[in-house]
Amino acid sequence: MARSIVTQSPRKLRGMKTLSFTPVRLGQSDLHVTPICLGTMTFGQQVDEATSHAIMDHSIARGVNFFDTADVYARTKAETVLGRALKGVKRESYELFTKVYFPTGDGKNDRGSSRKHIMEAVHGSLKRLQTDHIDLLYQHRVDDAVPIEEVAGTVRDLILQGKVKHFGLSEASAKTILRAHAVQPVFSQLLVYAPDKEWAETVMSEMESFPKGRYKDLTDSATQAMKFLRDSGMIVHRHEAEYEVTEINRFRGGRTAALYPV
C-alpha cells in the first residue's frame, strides 16, 4: 500500500527559528509545500543510493513533502535515485521539482534551452523519476542563445500536455522574469546561495520596481518570500546557506540553494 507524507509538529533547525512543517502555498500556484525543501544534488554521487534512501525516509518521516532535483545532478543519477526512493509514496502527497539546461551528456543537444532539448530532457526526467508529471520545471540558468519567450513557450506546451504543472526560473533578472511571465506565468525563482541581508533587501527592491497592475501578485509574493527567508534566519551570513540540504538529512554537501516563490 502506498504511504502518504504526514505533517509533523514544528521544530527548531540548527541556526534557524522554529519552523512549522505545515505545507504553505507556493506563491500564486496551486502547490502546497513544506517550508523546508530537501535538495538532492548529492544523491548518486557524494551520497550512495542506500544513504540517499535513508535521507529520504528520514525527511518523509519528518513530514517534508517538497523534493528538488535536476537532470544535471550526478549526470541524471540523482533523478534516478530520487525516483526509486519515492516508489511507494502516494504521488498526491508530495511536490517534485526538477531543472533543465546544464549538460547531461557529451552531445551538442544534451544541454541548453532549445525546444528540442527541453522536450527530450523532460521526457528523460519523467522516466527516471518514475512519474507522469513534474510539479515545477525550472530553466536552471538563463540561456543567452535562446530567447526566454521561446523557453516559456516550450514549457507552456509541456504544461498543456500535462507533463509539467508549473514553470520556474533560476538566477534570472527582473526583466527576464517579466518577459517569460508574459508568455507563461512564472511561479518560482531559484537563487543559488543565500547571502546576507543587504543582498535580500536589494532583491526585494528590484522586485518592487516591477510594473504594477498585472504583476502585482507576482511582486507581492516575491517580497513576502524574501522576508520569510530573512526573518526565518535563512539569510544571516555570507555563506552557503542550508536551505535545500538542512539538518533534516544531517548532511552538508556541495552548493545548496534558497528558494523563494514569485
C-alpha positions in Angstrom: 0.0 0.0 0.0 1.3 3.5 -0.9 2.3 5.6 2.0 1.4 9.3 2.5 3.5 12.1 3.9 2.0 13.4 7.1 2.6 16.9 8.5 4.7 16.9 11.7 4.9 19.3 14.7 7.1 22.5 14.4 10.7 22.1 15.4 13.8 24.2 15.6 16.5 23.6 13.0 20.2 24.5 13.5 20.7 28.2 13.2 17.1 28.9 12.4 14.0 30.0 14.3 11.3 27.3 14.9 9.6 26.5 11.6 6.3 24.7 11.1 6.3 21.8 8.7 2.7 22.6 7.8 2.5 23.0 4.0 2.1 26.5 2.7 1.0 27.8 -0.7 3.9 28.4 -3.1 3.4 31.9 -4.4 0.3 32.1 -6.6 0.5 28.5 -7.7 -1.8 25.7 -6.5 1.1 23.9 -4.9 1.3 23.5 -1.2 4.8 22.7 0.1 6.6 22.4 3.4 8.8 25.4 4.3 11.8 23.1 4.1 12.7 21.6 0.8 15.0 18.6 0.5 17.6 19.1 -2.2 19.1 16.0 -3.9 22.2 17.3 -5.7 24.4 14.9 -3.8 22.3 11.8 -4.5 24.1 9.2 -6.6 27.4 11.0 -6.3 28.7 12.2 -2.9 26.0 10.1 -1.3 25.4 6.5 -2.3 21.9 5.1 -3.1 21.4 3.4 0.3 22.3 6.6 2.2 20.1 8.6 -0.1 17.1 6.4 0.6 17.8 6.7 4.3 17.8 10.5 4.0 14.6 10.4 2.1 13.0 8.1 4.7 14.1 10.5 7.5 12.7 13.5 5.6 9.4 11.9 4.8 9.1 10.8 8.5 9.5 14.5 9.4 6.7 15.5 7.1 8.8 17.1 4.3 6.8 16.9 1.1 9.0 19.1 -1.1 11.8 17.5 -3.2 14.1 19.3 -5.5 16.4 17.8 -8.1 17.9 18.4 -11.6 18.8 16.3 -14.6 22.4 17.5 -14.3 22.9 16.3 -10.7 25.3 13.4 -10.9 24.6 13.3 -14.7 21.0 12.2 -14.2 21.7 9.7 -11.5 20.2 11.9 -8.8 16.8 11.8 -10.5 17.1 8.0 -10.8 17.9 7.6 -7.1 15.1 10.0 -6.1 12.6 8.2 -8.3 13.4 4.9 -6.7 13.3 6.4 -3.2 9.8 7.8 -3.8 8.5 4.5 -5.1 5.5 3.5 -2.9 4.8 7.1 -1.7 1.5 8.5 -2.8 2.1 10.9 -5.7 -0.6 13.2 -4.4 1.3 13.7 -1.1 4.5 15.3 -2.4 5.7 18.0 -4.8 8.5 17.3 -7.2 10.7 19.9 -8.8 13.5 19.4 -11.4 15.6 21.6 -13.8 16.9 21.6 -17.3 19.8 23.5 -19.0 23.2 22.1 -17.9 24.9 19.3 -19.9 23.8 15.7 -19.1 25.9 14.1 -21.8 28.7 14.9 -24.3 26.4 15.6 -27.3 25.6 19.1 -28.6 21.9 18.6 -28.0 22.5 17.3 -24.4 22.4 20.8 -23.0 20.8 24.2 -23.3 17.3 25.5 -23.6 16.3 24.7 -27.2 12.8 23.3 -27.7 14.3 20.0 -28.7 16.5 19.7 -25.6 13.8 20.8 -23.1 11.3 18.3 -24.6 13.7 15.4 -24.6 15.1 16.4 -21.1 11.6 16.4 -19.6 10.8 13.0 -21.1 14.0 11.6 -19.6 13.3 13.2 -16.2 9.8 11.7 -16.1 11.2 8.3 -16.9 13.9 8.5 -14.3 11.6 10.0 -11.6 9.0 7.3 -12.3 6.2 9.8 -12.5 3.8 11.1 -15.1 4.3 14.8 -14.3 6.7 17.3 -12.8 5.2 19.8 -10.4 7.6 22.6 -11.3 10.2 22.7 -14.1 13.0 25.3 -13.8 15.2 26.6 -16.5 18.3 26.0 -14.5 20.1 29.1 -15.9 19.1 31.8 -18.4 20.3 30.7 -21.9 21.7 33.6 -24.0 21.4 31.5 -27.1 17.6 31.0 -26.8 15.1 33.8 -26.3 13.3 33.4 -22.9 10.0 33.7 -24.8 10.8 30.5 -26.7 11.7 28.7 -23.5 8.5 29.8 -21.8 6.5 28.7 -24.9 8.1 25.3 -24.8 7.2 24.9 -21.1 3.7 26.1 -21.8 3.3 23.3 -24.4 4.5 20.8 -21.8 2.0 22.2 -19.3 -0.8 21.8 -21.9 0.3 18.2 -22.4 0.0 17.6 -18.6 3.7 16.7 -18.2 4.6 19.8 -16.3 2.4 21.7 -13.9 4.3 25.0 -13.3 7.3 27.0 -14.7 10.2 28.5 -12.7 13.5 30.3 -13.5 16.9 30.4 -11.8 19.2 33.3 -11.5 17.1 35.4 -13.8 16.9 39.2 -13.8 13.7 41.1 -13.2 13.4 41.9 -16.9 13.8 38.3 -17.9 11.1 37.2 -15.5 8.8 39.8 -16.9 9.4 38.6 -20.5 8.9 35.0 -19.6 5.8 35.7 -17.5 4.1 37.4 -20.5 4.2 34.0 -22.3 3.8 31.6 -19.4 3.3 32.5 -15.7 6.5 32.2 -13.7 5.7 30.8 -10.2 9.2 30.5 -8.7 12.7 32.0 -8.9 15.6 29.9 -7.7 18.7 31.6 -6.3 21.9 29.7 -5.8 23.4 30.7 -2.5 21.5 32.9 0.0 23.9 35.7 1.0 23.4 38.5 3.5 20.5 40.8 4.5 21.8 43.6 2.3 21.5 41.3 -0.7 18.0 40.3 0.3 16.9 43.9 0.5 18.4 44.6 -2.9 16.4 41.7 -4.4 13.2 43.0 -2.8 13.8 46.5 -4.1 14.2 45.1 -7.6 11.0 43.1 -7.3 9.1 46.1 -6.0 10.2 48.1 -9.1 8.2 45.8 -11.4 5.3 47.5 -13.2 2.1 47.4 -11.1 -1.2 46.1 -12.3 -1.0 42.6 -13.8 2.3 41.9 -12.0 1.1 42.9 -8.5 0.6 39.4 -7.3 4.0 38.3 -8.6 5.8 41.2 -6.9 3.9 40.9 -3.6 4.7 37.2 -3.4 8.4 37.8 -4.1 8.7 40.4 -1.4 6.8 38.3 1.1 9.0 35.3 0.3 12.3 37.2 0.7 11.1 38.5 4.1 10.3 34.9 5.0 13.9 33.8 4.2 15.3 36.8 6.1 13.1 36.5 9.2 13.4 32.7 9.4 17.2 33.1 9.8 17.9 31.5 6.4 19.6 34.7 5.3 22.1 35.6 8.0 25.7 35.4 6.9 27.5 35.4 3.6 27.9 31.7 3.2 26.4 28.6 1.5 23.0 28.7 3.3 21.5 25.4 4.3 18.1 25.6 2.8 17.8 22.7 0.5 20.2 20.4 2.4 19.5 21.0 6.1 19.7 19.3 9.5 16.8 17.2 8.2 19.2 14.9 6.4 22.2 15.7 8.6 24.4 16.1 5.5 26.1 19.2 4.1 27.3 18.6 0.6 28.1 20.9 -2.3 26.2 24.1 -3.0 22.8 24.5 -1.5 20.1 26.9 -2.5 17.5 29.3 -1.2 14.1 29.0 -3.0 11.6 31.8 -2.9 8.2 31.8 -4.8 7.2 34.6 -7.1 
